[in-house]
Amino acid sequence: MDKQFPLRVKATVPGASMEMDGKAADVGKKPAIDVIITIKEADIKKLAAGLPPQLTAKIRALDPSGAVNVRLHLAGPVSAPKELLKEGEVKLNNVAFTTSGQRPSLSGLLVLKGSQLSSKT
């Protein structure tokens, strides 16, 4: 399997669905990927409820809410995972947590490009 081939994965967990679409290459020697990962309308409250019990209690106290959309482009050899992220976007839709008697809410777009992060409203 040293040639390039299409790669498509779909997964669903409570609160979110994920899709990975792209290609993989050189699986037998030096595996590499070039894929787009998309997560649409991930419900933070439902995702938090699905975490392991030791984490859930701490997160439930924050009463998380809102939704997140993610689009990431990963490319390169899988032996260098820290270098796979090429670009991406994380869109926050009324993401809120209760802390210290306050409930801040975040909405906007985080744009990732290489090692740089910027935000847009």
GROMACS elastic network, one bead per residue, 0.5 to 0.9 nm:
[ bonds ]
;  ai    aj funct       b0    kb
    1     4     6  0.79156   500
    1     5     6  0.87161   500
    1    25     6  0.77129   500
    1    26     6  0.62458   500
    1    27     6  0.55815   500
    1    28     6  0.53860   500
    1    29     6  0.84058   500
    2    25     6  0.62560   500
    2    27     6  0.56467   500
    2    28     6  0.54681   500
    2    29     6  0.66975   500
    2    30     6  0.83841   500
    2    31     6  0.83966   500
    3    24     6  0.83190   500
    3    25     6  0.54670   500
    3    26     6  0.55654   500
    3    27     6  0.77138   500
    3    28     6  0.88705   500
    4    23     6  0.66679   500
    4    24     6  0.56332   500
    4    26     6  0.66567   500
    4    27     6  0.84539   500
    5    22     6  0.86685   500
    5    23     6  0.55212   500
    5    24     6  0.55690   500
    5    25     6  0.63330   500
    6    21     6  0.78389   500
    6    22     6  0.59162   500
    6    24     6  0.63643   500
    6    25     6  0.88207   500
    7    20     6  0.75512   500
    7    21     6  0.58122   500
    7    22     6  0.52008   500
    7    24     6  0.61083   500
    7    33     6  0.86211   500
    7    35     6  0.78257   500
    8    19     6  0.73743   500
    8    20     6  0.54876   500
    8    22     6  0.64389   500
    8    23     6  0.78528   500
    8    35     6  0.86891   500
    9    18     6  0.80708   500
    9    19     6  0.56911   500
    9    20     6  0.50354   500
    9    21     6  0.66227   500
   10    17     6  0.74448   500
   10    18     6  0.57389   500
   10    20     6  0.64275   500
   10    21     6  0.86567   500
   11    16     6  0.85627   500
   11    17     6  0.57628   500
   11    18     6  0.52093   500
   11    19     6  0.64806   500
   11    20     6  0.88169   500
   12    15     6  0.80207   500
   12    16     6  0.59472   500
   12    18     6  0.62089   500
   12    19     6  0.88000   500
   13    16     6  0.54842   500
   13    17     6  0.62770   500
   13    18     6  0.83994   500
   13    47     6  0.77154   500
   13    50     6  0.81201   500
   14    17     6  0.81633   500
   14    42     6  0.89800   500
   14    43     6  0.84451   500
   14    46     6  0.59566   500
   14    47     6  0.60775   500
   14    49     6  0.83205   500
   14    50     6  0.66085   500
   15    41     6  0.82115   500
   15    42     6  0.55501   500
   15    44     6  0.70273   500
   15    45     6  0.75987   500
   15    47     6  0.51097   500
   15    48     6  0.86601   500
   15    49     6  0.89057   500
   15    50     6  0.83884   500
   16    39     6  0.68826   500
   16    40     6  0.68607   500
   16    41     6  0.66983   500
   16    43     6  0.63451   500
   16    44     6  0.86500   500
   16    46     6  0.81599   500
   16    47     6  0.71382   500
   17    38     6  0.83817   500
   17    39     6  0.58753   500
   17    40     6  0.64479   500
   17    41     6  0.81056   500
   17    42     6  0.71236   500
   18    37     6  0.70889   500
   18    38     6  0.56942   500
   18    40     6  0.70818   500
   18    42     6  0.89584   500
   19    36     6  0.80604   500
   19    37     6  0.56931   500
   19    38     6  0.52293   500
   19    39     6  0.65866   500
   19    40     6  0.88790   500
   20    35     6  0.63648   500
   20    36     6  0.56116   500
   20    38     6  0.63953   500
   20    39     6  0.89612   500
   21    34     6  0.85297   500
   21    35     6  0.53776   500
   21    36     6  0.54341   500
   21    37     6  0.66479   500
   21    38     6  0.85086   500
   22    33     6  0.75260   500
   22    34     6  0.56423   500
   22    36     6  0.62171   500
   22    37     6  0.88032   500
   23    32     6  0.85141   500
   23    33     6  0.57877   500
   23    34     6  0.54166   500
   23    35     6  0.61132   500
   24    27     6  0.71811   500
   24    31     6  0.71524   500
   24    32     6  0.56793   500
   24    34     6  0.64607   500
   24    35     6  0.80576   500
   25    28     6  0.85572   500
   25    30     6  0.80024   500
   25    31     6  0.58058   500
   25    32     6  0.52529   500
   25    33     6  0.63265   500
   25    34     6  0.86594   500
   25    77     6  0.89993   500
   26    29     6  0.54683   500
   26    30     6  0.53432   500
   26    32     6  0.63939   500
   27    30     6  0.61054   500
   27    32     6  0.70826   500
   28    31     6  0.67811   500
   30    77     6  0.67981   500
   30    78     6  0.79633   500
   30    79     6  0.77734   500
   31    76     6  0.85405   500
   31    77     6  0.57561   500
   31    78     6  0.59373   500
   31    79     6  0.75215   500
   32    75     6  0.72400   500
   32    76     6  0.52236   500
   32    78     6  0.53607   500
   32    79     6  0.80823   500
   33    74     6  0.71271   500
   33    75     6  0.52712   500
   33    76     6  0.55979   500
   33    77     6  0.64548   500
   33    78     6  0.69216   500
   33    84     6  0.84950   500
   34    73     6  0.73792   500
   34    74     6  0.57146   500
   34    76     6  0.64985   500
   34    84     6  0.87098   500
   35    72     6  0.81643   500
   35    73     6  0.58428   500
   35    74     6  0.53889   500
   35    75     6  0.63699   500
   36    71     6  0.68250   500
   36    72     6  0.55514   500
   36    74     6  0.63499   500
   36    75     6  0.87400   500
   36    88     6  0.89007   500
   37    70     6  0.76161   500
   37    71     6  0.56040   500
   37    72     6  0.50977   500
   37    73     6  0.64805   500
   37    74     6  0.77356   500
   38    69     6  0.76035   500
   38    70     6  0.55374   500
   38    72     6  0.66111   500
   39    42     6  0.65980   500
   39    68     6  0.78344   500
   39    69     6  0.55131   500
   39    71     6  0.65526   500
   40    67     6  0.86357   500
   40    68     6  0.70580   500
   40    70     6  0.65586   500
   40    71     6  0.85088   500
   41    66     6  0.89200   500
   41    67     6  0.53930   500
   41    68     6  0.54101   500
   41    69     6  0.52026   500
   41    70     6  0.84341   500
   41    93     6  0.86412   500
   42    45     6  0.89716   500
   42    46     6  0.82723   500
   42    47     6  0.74335   500
   42    66     6  0.83033   500
   42    67     6  0.51618   500
   42    68     6  0.50575   500
   42    69     6  0.63226   500
   42    70     6  0.85820   500
   43    46     6  0.54973   500
   43    47     6  0.61729   500
   43    48     6  0.86638   500
   43    65     6  0.71766   500
   43    66     6  0.61287   500
   43    68     6  0.68609   500
   44    47     6  0.50542   500
   44    48     6  0.60271   500
   44    49     6  0.85683   500
   44    64     6  0.62141   500
   44    65     6  0.53800   500
   44    66     6  0.57646   500
   44    67     6  0.57036   500
   44    68     6  0.73040   500
   44    95     6  0.76970   500
   45    48     6  0.52068   500
   45    49     6  0.62803   500
   45    50     6  0.88819   500
   45    60     6  0.83209   500
   45    63     6  0.74247   500
   45    64     6  0.53418   500
   45    65     6  0.50976   500
   45    66     6  0.72949   500
   45    67     6  0.85174   500
   46    49     6  0.50876   500
   46    50     6  0.64978   500
   46    65     6  0.86117   500
   47    50     6  0.52549   500
   47    51     6  0.68423   500
   48    51     6  0.54357   500
   48    52     6  0.88735   500
   48    55     6  0.84620   500
   48    56     6  0.63715   500
   48    59     6  0.66965   500
   48    60     6  0.73280   500
   48    64     6  0.76341   500
   49    52     6  0.83419   500
   49    53     6  0.86975   500
   49    56     6  0.62462   500
   49    59     6  0.84728   500
   49    60     6  0.75891   500
   50    53     6  0.84948   500
   50    56     6  0.77049   500
   51    54     6  0.82455   500
   51    55     6  0.63747   500
   51    56     6  0.56969   500
   52    55     6  0.56259   500
   52    56     6  0.60834   500
   53    57     6  0.65521   500
   54    57     6  0.64091   500
   54    58     6  0.76715   500
   55    58     6  0.56453   500
   55    59     6  0.63721   500
   55    60     6  0.86649   500
   56    59     6  0.51299   500
   56    60     6  0.58214   500
   56    61     6  0.85609   500
   57    60     6  0.52283   500
   57    61     6  0.64506   500
   58    61     6  0.54938   500
   58    62     6  0.71482   500
   59    62     6  0.52996   500
   59    63     6  0.69089   500
   59    64     6  0.72582   500
   60    63     6  0.50548   500
   60    64     6  0.69589   500
   61    64     6  0.83297   500
   61    97     6  0.89231   500
   61    98     6  0.77053   500
   61    99     6  0.85322   500
   62    96     6  0.86969   500
   62    97     6  0.51765   500
   62    99     6  0.61656   500
   62   103     6  0.89784   500
   63    96     6  0.79260   500
   63    97     6  0.57068   500
   63    98     6  0.59496   500
   63    99     6  0.89231   500
   64    95     6  0.72975   500
   64    96     6  0.56492   500
   64    98     6  0.72265   500
   65    94     6  0.74382   500
   65    95     6  0.55794   500
   65    96     6  0.52849   500
   65    97     6  0.67691   500
   65   105     6  0.89838   500
   66    92     6  0.76524   500
   66    93     6  0.57277   500
   66    96     6  0.62512   500
   66   105     6  0.85627   500
   66   106     6  0.87695   500
   67    91     6  0.83447   500
   67    92     6  0.62770   500
   67    93     6  0.51100   500
   67    94     6  0.67682   500
   67    95     6  0.61361   500
   68    90     6  0.68496   500
   68    91     6  0.55995   500
   68    93     6  0.60359   500
   68    94     6  0.87409   500
   68    95     6  0.75979   500
   69    89     6  0.79863   500
   69    90     6  0.57456   500
   69    91     6  0.50222   500
   69    92     6  0.67848   500
   69    93     6  0.81465   500
   70    88     6  0.74443   500
   70    89     6  0.57514   500
   70    91     6  0.63815   500
   70    92     6  0.89265   500
   71    87     6  0.85162   500
   71    88     6  0.53125   500
   71    89     6  0.52365   500
   71    90     6  0.65869   500
   71    91     6  0.87992   500
   72    85     6  0.71694   500
   72    86     6  0.77571   500
   72    87     6  0.60100   500
   72    89     6  0.64352   500
   72    90     6  0.83550   500
   72   112     6  0.85166   500
   73    84     6  0.80893   500
   73    85     6  0.61124   500
   73    86     6  0.56166   500
   73    87     6  0.53239   500
   73    88     6  0.58501   500
   74    83     6  0.85019   500
   74    86     6  0.56799   500
   74    87     6  0.74424   500
   74    88     6  0.87273   500
   75    78     6  0.83705   500
   75    83     6  0.81161   500
   75    85     6  0.66574   500
   75    86     6  0.66168   500
   76    79     6  0.85589   500
   76    80     6  0.75769   500
   76    81     6  0.83648   500
   76    83     6  0.73498   500
   76    84     6  0.55206   500
   76    85     6  0.86550   500
   77    80     6  0.58223   500
   77    81     6  0.75440   500
   77    83     6  0.84465   500
   77    84     6  0.73479   500
   78    81     6  0.54942   500
   78    83     6  0.87702   500
   78    84     6  0.72761   500
   79    82     6  0.89890   500
   80    83     6  0.56362   500
   80    84     6  0.67938   500
   81    84     6  0.52907   500
   81    85     6  0.80418   500
   82    85     6  0.71287   500
   83    86     6  0.75669   500
   83   114     6  0.85291   500
   85    88     6  0.77729   500
   85   112     6  0.86216   500
   85   113     6  0.83229   500
   85   114     6  0.67075   500
   85   115     6  0.85670   500
   86   112     6  0.78636   500
   86   113     6  0.61555   500
   86   115     6  0.82736   500
   87   111     6  0.76141   500
   87   112     6  0.50594   500
   87   114     6  0.57968   500
   87   115     6  0.87324   500
   88   110     6  0.82867   500
   88   111     6  0.59670   500
   88   113     6  0.66401   500
   88   114     6  0.88646   500
   89   109     6  0.67689   500
   89   110     6  0.55853   500
   89   112     6  0.59883   500
   89   113     6  0.88444   500
   90   108     6  0.83767   500
   90   109     6  0.57763   500
   90   110     6  0.50473   500
   90   111     6  0.66263   500
   90   112     6  0.82083   500
   91   107     6  0.73241   500
   91   108     6  0.57669   500
   91   110     6  0.62600   500
   91   111     6  0.86328   500
   92    95     6  0.59929   500
   92   106     6  0.64302   500
   92   108     6  0.52578   500
   92   109     6  0.62457   500
   92   110     6  0.80149   500
   93   105     6  0.87093   500
   93   106     6  0.69018   500
   93   108     6  0.68334   500
   93   109     6  0.89207   500
   94   105     6  0.54665   500
   94   106     6  0.52609   500
   94   107     6  0.50201   500
   94   108     6  0.85222   500
   95   104     6  0.82684   500
   95   105     6  0.53541   500
   95   106     6  0.50182   500
   95   107     6  0.64609   500
   96   103     6  0.63150   500
   96   104     6  0.56577   500
   96   106     6  0.63146   500
   97   102     6  0.81988   500
   97   103     6  0.55812   500
   97   104     6  0.63825   500
   97   105     6  0.71515   500
   98   101     6  0.65324   500
   98   102     6  0.55927   500
   98   104     6  0.70872   500
   99   102     6  0.53509   500
   99   103     6  0.63694   500
   99   104     6  0.83132   500
  100   103     6  0.83617   500
  107   121     6  0.70644   500
  108   119     6  0.71779   500
  108   120     6  0.58161   500
  109   118     6  0.83646   500
  109   119     6  0.55515   500
  109   120     6  0.50019   500
  109   121     6  0.60538   500
  110   117     6  0.68180   500
  110   118     6  0.57833   500
  110   120     6  0.64433   500
  110   121     6  0.87901   500
  111   116     6  0.81828   500
  111   117     6  0.56652   500
  111   118     6  0.52120   500
  111   119     6  0.59598   500
  111   120     6  0.77767   500
  112   115     6  0.72155   500
  112   116     6  0.58188   500
  112   118     6  0.66713   500
  112   119     6  0.88423   500
  113   116     6  0.52401   500
  113   117     6  0.64855   500
  113   118     6  0.84404   500
  114   117     6  0.82362   500
